[in-house]
Structure formats: C-alpha cells, structure tokens
Amino acid sequence: MKLNCDMGEGFGRYSFGWDEGIMPHVHMANIACGFHAGDPGVMAETVRLAKEHGVEIGAHPGYPDLQGFGRRNMGLLPGEVRGIVLYQAGALDAFCRASGTQLSYVKPHGALYNTMMRDDAVLGAVMDAVGAYNPQVRLMLQATARYEHHQEMAAKRGIALYLEAFADRAYEEDGALRNRALEGAVLDGAGIRERVSTLCEKGVIVAITGKELKFPVDSICVHGDNESGVKQIATIRAMLEAK
C-alpha cells in the first residue's frame, strides 16, 4: 500500500507545507497545478524533488480559486470541468517531461474532489479529461461502497483507478468522510496509527460508529502541514514497510 500526499502548494513568495521533509517518506506526490496553488517555479521544483526521491508524480488539479485554496464549489458545467482538468494535467506533464520523468496519475483537489465523489456527471467529466489526455494515466479517487460503479465508469473510458483511503479522517457508516465541522472528524496521532494498522492487518476502515468498512485500497492519503506531521508520515511509512 502506497502513501500519497498533497505537495507543491506554495506560490510566489509564499511557501506552504514541508515538502522537503515529507518527500523521502511518501510513494506518491499530488502536485498542485497552478489553479488552487502552485506556480511554474513551484511546480518545477516539486517535480525535481519527486524525481530525486523516486516518488510517483500525480497532477492535483483544482477549481480556479486561488483565494479560497480550491475549497469552494464553483458549480462548473461538466465540459468546463473537463477543460480545467486537461489544462492543469498538461501543464504539470510539461514540467515532468522537461525533467526527464513522467506524469503517472491525476487526483483532483478540494471542492472538485468532493463534488466528483457525489456527482457522477462531474466525475465523468474528470474521467473524460484523463482518458482524452492519456489513457495510461490513472485517476485517484476515494474508495467507497460505490467502488465497483466507479470502476465500471472508468473502464468505459479506457482508464484505470487508484482507490485511496484517508489516514487522518473519520468515516461515517456509509463510507463518506465525516464533515470537518463535526466533532471527531479529524483523527489525532494515535487514531491515525490505528487506522493504518487496521487497514494493513485487516483490510478494513473502522467507521466512527465502530462499523467495519471493507473497500479495496491502493493508497493512503497523509497530510504534513507541520513538523509533527512529517514525523507522523515517517512513522506510517515505517509501519507499512514492517508489514
């Protein structure tokens, strides 16, 4: 099971995250493509860093919402969604090619990700963009009880999926992530380690009610917004390698 993490989310004079500390500990880097964060310089440097550490590179496209960090739903039409995903994936792929590496997958960011998980029209538009761009590139989305339906949608477009689980988020009984506004939505260090351990040993996610959810999971999403987060990611990597 691979670890993925959002990276390259600075722009201009502003630096966010701990990319240099995180990159040695993850397998997959979701790199911002300039719409919610990132700029040409940041994209180039993050691609370089990923290549240096042998990390798989994914495009992390979002809504064109720099002020809101891509976390506000924009209500774009499916054709518009297809266009912005194509635009951003192509931009990051250019930096990959210039660095002698390649784009492996696409994982939408923030509100775009949340919208596609509940709206098949938006998800279909994202899949159309990935398939039109390069059918060898995978799409990463959340593993849910609807994973078979999502796999069928992808197969019709000739693309494959990476299904992910979240190390630091609580799940509801239906497999949805618990709303961040609710108590217990974000797990602490012990909760994160327990989540990873349970996924590795039993192949299940334990919902906030105690119900066990069983989905196929290819990758675990981790976040490292501070120095303690980097240490947490290193611990998770060690746990995976010990299995």
C-alpha positions in Angstrom: 0.0 0.0 0.0 1.4 3.4 -1.0 1.4 6.7 0.8 0.2 9.8 -1.2 0.5 13.4 -0.1 -0.5 16.9 -1.5 2.5 18.9 -2.3 3.7 22.0 -4.2 1.0 24.2 -2.7 3.1 27.4 -2.4 3.1 30.2 -4.9 5.2 33.3 -5.5 6.8 34.4 -2.2 4.6 32.1 -0.2 5.7 28.7 0.9 3.4 26.2 2.5 3.9 22.6 3.7 7.0 20.7 4.5 7.7 19.2 1.1 11.4 18.6 1.5 10.9 16.7 4.8 7.9 14.7 3.5 9.1 13.6 0.1 11.6 11.0 1.3 8.8 9.2 3.2 6.0 9.0 0.6 5.5 7.0 -2.6 3.2 9.4 -4.5 3.2 13.2 -4.7 0.0 15.0 -5.7 1.4 18.3 -7.1 -0.7 21.4 -7.4 -1.0 22.7 -10.9 -1.5 26.5 -10.5 -5.2 26.9 -10.1 -5.7 26.5 -6.3 -2.0 26.7 -5.5 1.4 26.4 -7.2 3.1 28.3 -9.9 5.6 27.4 -12.6 8.6 27.7 -10.3 7.0 25.7 -7.5 5.8 23.1 -10.0 9.3 22.7 -11.5 10.9 22.4 -8.1 8.4 19.9 -6.7 8.8 17.7 -9.8 12.5 17.8 -9.4 12.3 16.9 -5.7 9.9 14.0 -6.5 12.2 12.7 -9.2 15.2 12.9 -6.8 13.4 10.6 -4.3 11.9 8.2 -6.8 8.3 9.4 -6.0 5.4 8.8 -8.4 4.1 12.1 -9.7 0.4 12.9 -9.8 -1.4 16.1 -11.0 -3.5 17.7 -8.4 -5.9 19.9 -10.3 -8.5 22.1 -8.6 -11.0 24.8 -9.3 -9.6 28.2 -10.4 -9.9 29.5 -6.8 -6.5 30.7 -5.5 -8.1 32.9 -2.8 -10.2 30.0 -1.5 -7.5 27.4 -1.9 -9.8 25.4 -4.2 -12.1 24.6 -1.3 -15.2 26.4 -2.6 -17.5 24.7 -5.0 -17.8 26.7 -8.3 -20.7 24.8 -9.9 -18.9 24.4 -13.3 -20.5 22.5 -16.1 -19.1 19.1 -17.0 -17.5 20.5 -20.1 -15.8 23.2 -18.1 -14.5 20.7 -15.6 -13.1 18.6 -18.4 -11.3 21.6 -19.7 -9.7 22.7 -16.4 -8.5 19.2 -15.7 -6.9 18.8 -19.1 -5.3 22.3 -18.8 -3.7 21.5 -15.4 -2.6 18.0 -16.2 -1.0 19.2 -19.3 0.9 21.9 -17.5 2.3 19.6 -14.9 3.2 17.0 -17.5 5.2 19.6 -19.3 7.4 20.0 -16.2 7.7 16.3 -15.9 8.9 15.9 -19.5 11.3 18.7 -19.1 12.8 16.9 -16.0 13.0 13.6 -17.8 10.2 12.0 -15.8 6.5 11.3 -16.3 3.0 12.0 -15.0 1.5 8.9 -13.5 -1.9 9.8 -12.3 -4.4 12.6 -11.6 -6.0 13.3 -8.2 -8.4 16.3 -8.1 -8.2 18.7 -5.1 -10.6 20.1 -2.5 -14.0 21.0 -3.7 -13.5 19.5 -7.1 -12.7 16.1 -5.5 -15.6 16.3 -3.1 -18.0 17.2 -5.9 -16.9 14.4 -8.2 -17.4 11.9 -5.4 -21.1 12.8 -5.1 -21.9 13.8 -8.7 -21.4 11.3 -11.5 -21.6 14.0 -14.1 -18.6 15.8 -12.7 -16.8 12.5 -12.1 -17.5 11.5 -15.7 -16.1 14.8 -16.9 -12.9 14.3 -14.9 -12.6 10.7 -16.3 -13.1 12.0 -19.8 -10.3 14.5 -19.4 -7.9 11.9 -18.1 -8.8 9.4 -20.9 -8.5 12.1 -23.6 -5.2 13.2 -22.3 -3.5 9.9 -21.8 -5.3 6.6 -21.0 -2.2 5.3 -19.4 -2.6 7.9 -16.6 -4.7 6.8 -13.7 -7.3 8.7 -11.8 -7.2 8.6 -8.0 -10.4 8.8 -6.1 -11.8 7.8 -2.7 -12.6 4.2 -2.0 -16.2 3.9 -1.1 -19.1 1.4 -1.2 -19.6 2.5 -4.8 -16.1 1.5 -5.9 -17.4 -1.1 -8.4 -19.6 1.5 -10.1 -16.7 3.9 -10.3 -14.5 1.1 -11.8 -17.2 0.5 -14.4 -17.3 4.2 -15.3 -13.5 4.2 -15.6 -13.4 1.1 -17.7 -15.9 2.5 -20.2 -13.4 5.4 -20.8 -10.4 3.1 -21.0 -8.7 4.3 -17.8 -7.7 2.7 -14.5 -8.2 3.9 -11.0 -6.2 4.3 -7.8 -8.5 3.9 -4.8 -7.5 5.8 -1.7 -8.3 5.9 2.0 -7.6 8.8 4.4 -5.3 8.2 7.3 -6.4 11.3 9.3 -10.2 11.5 8.6 -13.1 9.8 10.4 -15.6 7.9 8.3 -19.4 7.6 8.5 -21.2 4.3 8.2 -21.9 4.8 4.5 -18.2 5.3 3.8 -18.3 9.0 3.4 -15.8 11.2 5.2 -17.2 12.9 8.4 -17.8 16.6 7.9 -15.0 18.6 9.2 -17.4 20.8 11.1 -18.4 17.8 13.3 -16.7 16.5 16.4 -14.2 13.8 15.8 -13.8 14.5 12.0 -10.0 14.7 12.1 -8.0 11.9 13.8 -5.1 12.5 16.2 -1.8 10.8 16.1 -2.9 7.6 17.9 -6.0 7.5 15.7 -4.0 7.8 12.6 -1.7 5.0 13.6 -4.6 2.8 14.5 -6.3 3.5 11.1 -3.2 2.5 9.2 -2.6 -0.6 11.3 -6.2 -1.8 10.9 -6.1 -1.2 7.1 -2.8 -3.2 6.8 -3.7 -6.0 9.1 -7.5 -6.5 8.4 -8.1 -4.6 5.2 -10.9 -2.6 6.8 -11.7 1.0 7.8 -13.5 1.4 11.1 -16.3 4.0 10.9 -16.9 6.4 13.8 -19.7 4.1 14.9 -17.4 1.1 15.1 -18.8 -0.5 11.9 -16.1 -2.1 9.7 -16.0 -0.9 6.1 -14.2 -3.1 3.6 -13.1 -1.5 0.3 -10.1 -2.2 -1.9 -7.5 0.4 -1.1 -4.4 1.1 -3.2 -3.1 4.2 -1.4 -3.4 6.0 1.9 -3.6 9.8 1.9 -1.5 11.6 4.5 -1.0 15.3 5.3 2.0 17.0 6.6 1.2 20.7 7.3 3.8 21.0 10.1 6.9 19.4 11.5 5.0 16.9 13.7 3.1 15.9 10.6 6.4 15.0 8.9 7.3 12.7 11.8 3.8 11.1 11.7 4.3 10.3 8.0 7.7 8.8 8.7 6.1 6.6 11.3 3.4 5.5 9.0 5.9 4.6 6.3 7.8 2.5 8.8 4.6 0.8 9.8 3.9 -0.1 6.1 7.4 -1.4 5.5 7.2 -3.6 8.6 4.1 -5.4 7.3 
